[in-house]
Amino acid sequence: MKVIYIAGWGRSGSTLLARILGQVQGIAHLGELRTLWTDGYKAKSRCGCGLPTRECEVWNAIMQQAFGGLEQVDLKAMVQLRRQSEPRSQELFKLRFLPAQRQTFLQRSQPYREVLAKLYQAIGQVCGVDTVVDDSLHPGYGYTLAAVPGLEVYLVHLIRDVRGCTYSWTKRQKSGLGSYELKDSSLGWNLRNLAIETLPANANIHYHRLRYEDFVSQPQQSVEEILKFAQLEPHSLPFATPSEVNLGITHSIFGNDNRASTGTVTLRLDEVWKQKMARSDQLKVSLMTWPLLMKYGY
C-alpha cells in the first residue's frame, strides 16, 4: 500500500492538492487520517460526501473491515495511543541523531502501528485502491506511518510563503475559527518545515518538495510530477484544462471547509496578503523566518 503523505504548515493548499490526487483512478483521498479518532467521529462530524461520518457507508465498511465495526473501537483509547506513538517535531531531531531513541519509539508505538496497518489496508480493500492520499500535515505522524509494516510513504513537502499562511490564519481568527497569532504562526512554520526535512534521513520515506505557488500556477504539471514521484502511471487525470480541475466527492473525514464542494474549479494564485496584510506585520514575519524564506526561494 502506497501512501502519498502531504506534510506542511496549515493554510498551504493541502486539502485542494489532496482532493485533486484523490480524483485519479487507483487513489483514494480520505482526509486528514491523523484526526480520525478525534474530529472524524465527533457528534457533528461530517464526511466529505455530506453525510455524518457515522452514517457514511464507506466509513462504516472501512471500520467493519479493519476492526469489526466502529462499536468495537474505543475512540478515547485510540487518541491516547496516537499521542504516545507520534513524535513531536522537536523529538524528530533527536530520533535523527540518537539511534537509541528510535528503538524506544518503535517499542512504544507498536500497538498503534498495528492499528494503522489495519486501517490503511481496510481503506485499500474497501475503496479498491492501492494508494491512499493522506493530508494530515504533521511530520510526527508521517514518521509513525513510515514505520508501519506494509506501507510505503511518499512524502510531499508542501510549502507556502509564510506571510500568505499567516494572513490566512488571521482571517480565520476574524471569522471566529481556530487560528494562530503572528508569532506562533511564524515560529510554527519554521519548526514544521525543519522537522519535515528531517524525515527522509530519519525513516524510510521518499521525499518531494512542492511550493504552493508553483502548484497553483501549474497544477496539472505539479500533479503529474507527484504521480511520477510516487511511481504511478494513471490512464487519465481530472483536468479539463491545465488550470481547471473536475472535483468529485471524496470521503474525507476532516479538512478545509471546501472539501465537500464539487464541480469544475479554476485554480488561481491567492496572494491577497501582499495588498491586505499590514506592511509592519509582513516585516515582522519576514524577520522571524528569513533563513527559510531565502532557502525556499521567497
MISE-591022 format. One record per residue (C-alpha): x, y, z. Coordinates in steps of 0.5 Angstrom, whole numbers, padded with zeros to 4 digits, always signed. Example, Ala and Ser with C-alpha at 12.3 -4.5 7.8 and 13.67 -1.06 7.14 Angstrom:
% MISE-591022
+0025-0009+0016/+0027-0002+0014/
***
This chain:
% MISE-591022
+0000+0000+0000/+0003+0007-0002/+0001+0013+0002/+0002+0020-0001/+0003+0024+0005/+0002+0031+0005/+0006+0035+0010/+0007+0042+0011/+0004+0048+0015/-0003+0050+0015/-0007+0054+0010/-0002+0052+0005/-0007+0049+0000/-0006+0042+0002/-0014+0040+0002/-0014+0042-0005/-0008+0038-0007/-0010+0032-0004/-0017+0032-0007/-0014+0033-0014/-0010+0027-0013/-0016+0023-0010/-0020+0024-0017/-0014+0020-0020/-0016+0013-0021/-0013+0008-0016/-0012+0013-0011/-0017+0015-0005/-0017+0021-0001/-0020+0020+0006/-0018+0027+0009/-0013+0028+0015/-0013+0021+0018/-0009+0023+0024/-0015+0026+0026/-0020+0020+0025/-0021+0019+0033/-0022+0026+0035/-0025+0030+0029/-0027+0025+0025/-0032+0022+0030/-0035+0028+0034/-0042+0029+0034/-0043+0034+0029/-0037+0031+0024/-0039+0030+0017/-0036+0026+0012/-0034+0030+0005/-0040+0026+0002/-0044+0031+0006/-0047+0025+0011/-0045+0025+0018/-0039+0020+0019/-0042+0015+0023/-0048+0014+0017/-0043+0014+0011/-0043+0007+0008/-0036+0008+0006/-0033+0009+0013/-0038+0004+0016/-0035-0001+0011/-0028+0001+0013/-0029+0000+0020/-0032-0006+0019/-0026-0009+0015/-0021-0006+0020/-0024-0007+0027/-0030-0011+0026/-0034-0004+0027/-0034+0002+0030/-0037+0000+0036/-0031-0005+0037/-0027+0002+0037/-0025+0005+0044/-0024+0012+0041/-0021+0015+0047/-0016+0010+0048/-0014+0011+0040/-0013+0018+0042/-0008+0016+0047/-0005+0011+0043/-0004+0016+0038/-0001+0021+0043/+0004+0017+0046/+0006+0014+0039/+0007+0020+0035/+0014+0024+0036/+0013+0032+0037/+0017+0036+0032/+0023+0037+0037/+0023+0030+0038/+0025+0028+0031/+0031+0032+0031/+0033+0027+0037/+0031+0021+0033/+0035+0023+0027/+0042+0023+0031/+0041+0019+0037/+0039+0011+0035/+0037+0009+0042/+0032+0014+0041/+0029+0010+0035/+0029+0004+0039/+0025+0007+0044/+0020+0010+0039/+0019+0003+0036/+0017+0000+0042/+0012+0005+0045/+0009+0006+0038/+0008-0002+0036/+0001-0002+0039/-0001+0004+0035/+0003+0002+0029/-0001-0005+0029/-0008+0000+0029/-0005+0004+0023/-0004-0002+0019/-0011-0005+0019/-0014+0002+0018/-0010+0003+0012/-0010-0004+0009/-0018-0003+0010/-0018+0003+0006/-0015+0000+0000/-0019-0006+0000/-0026-0002+0001/-0024+0003-0004/-0021-0002-0009/-0014+0002-0009/-0007+0001-0007/-0005+0008-0006/-0008+0013-0001/-0007+0021+0000/-0007+0023+0007/-0006+0030+0008/-0005+0030+0016/+0001+0035+0015/+0004+0033+0022/+0011+0031+0021/+0011+0026+0027/+0005+0023+0024/+0009+0022+0018/+0015+0019+0022/+0010+0014+0025/+0007+0012+0018/+0014+0010+0015/+0015+0005+0021/+0008+0001+0019/+0009-0005+0016/+0006-0006+0009/+0006+0002+0008/+0011+0006+0003/+0011+0013+0005/+0012+0018-0001/+0012+0025+0003/+0010+0031-0001/+0013+0037+0003/+0008+0043+0001/+0011+0050+0003/+0007+0056+0002/+0010+0063+0003/+0010+0064+0011/+0006+0071+0010/+0001+0068+0006/+0000+0063+0011/+0000+0068+0017/-0005+0072+0013/-0010+0067+0012/-0009+0065+0020/-0011+0072+0022/-0017+0071+0017/-0020+0065+0021/-0019+0069+0027/-0023+0074+0025/-0029+0069+0023/-0028+0066+0030/-0025+0060+0028/-0018+0057+0030/-0012+0061+0029/-0005+0063+0031/-0002+0069+0033/+0003+0073+0029/+0009+0070+0033/+0006+0063+0034/+0005+0062+0026/+0012+0064+0024/+0015+0060+0029/+0011+0054+0028/+0012+0055+0020/+0020+0055+0022/+0019+0049+0026/+0014+0045+0022/+0019+0046+0016/+0025+0044+0019/+0022+0038+0022/+0019+0035+0016/+0026+0036+0013/+0029+0031+0018/+0024+0026+0016/+0028+0023+0010/+0034+0022+0014/+0030+0019+0020/+0026+0014+0016/+0025+0010+0010/+0021+0016+0007/+0021+0018-0001/+0021+0026-0001/+0019+0031-0006/+0018+0039-0005/+0013+0043-0008/+0012+0050-0007/+0004+0052-0006/+0005+0058-0011/+0008+0053-0016/+0003+0048-0015/-0003+0053-0016/+0001+0057-0022/+0002+0050-0026/-0003+0045-0022/-0003+0039-0028/+0004+0039-0028/+0005+0039-0021/+0000+0033-0020/+0004+0030-0026/+0011+0031-0022/+0008+0028-0016/+0005+0022-0019/+0011+0020-0023/+0015+0021-0016/+0010+0016-0013/+0012+0011-0019/+0004+0012-0021/+0002+0012-0028/-0005+0013-0029/-0009+0013-0035/-0012+0020-0034/-0012+0026-0030/-0018+0030-0028/-0016+0036-0031/-0021+0040-0036/-0015+0045-0038/-0008+0045-0035/-0011+0050-0030/-0018+0047-0029/-0020+0041-0025/-0026+0037-0024/-0027+0035-0017/-0032+0030-0015/-0034+0027-0008/-0028+0024-0003/-0030+0021+0003/-0025+0026+0007/-0026+0026+0015/-0023+0032+0016/-0020+0038+0013/-0022+0045+0010/-0029+0047+0009/-0028+0047+0001/-0027+0039+0002/-0035+0038+0000/-0035+0042-0006/-0036+0039-0013/-0035+0041-0020/-0030+0045-0024/-0025+0049-0021/-0020+0054-0024/-0014+0055-0019/-0012+0062-0018/-0006+0064-0014/-0008+0067-0008/-0003+0073-0006/-0008+0078-0003/-0004+0078+0003/+0001+0083-0001/-0004+0088-0001/-0008+0087+0005/-0003+0085+0010/+0000+0091+0014/+0007+0092+0012/+0009+0092+0019/+0006+0085+0020/+0010+0083+0014/+0016+0085+0016/+0016+0082+0023/+0014+0075+0020/+0020+0076+0015/+0025+0078+0020/+0023+0071+0024/+0023+0067+0018/+0028+0070+0014/+0033+0064+0013/+0028+0059+0011/+0024+0064+0006/+0031+0065+0003/+0032+0057+0002/+0025+0056-0001/+0026+0062-0006/+0022+0067-0003/
***
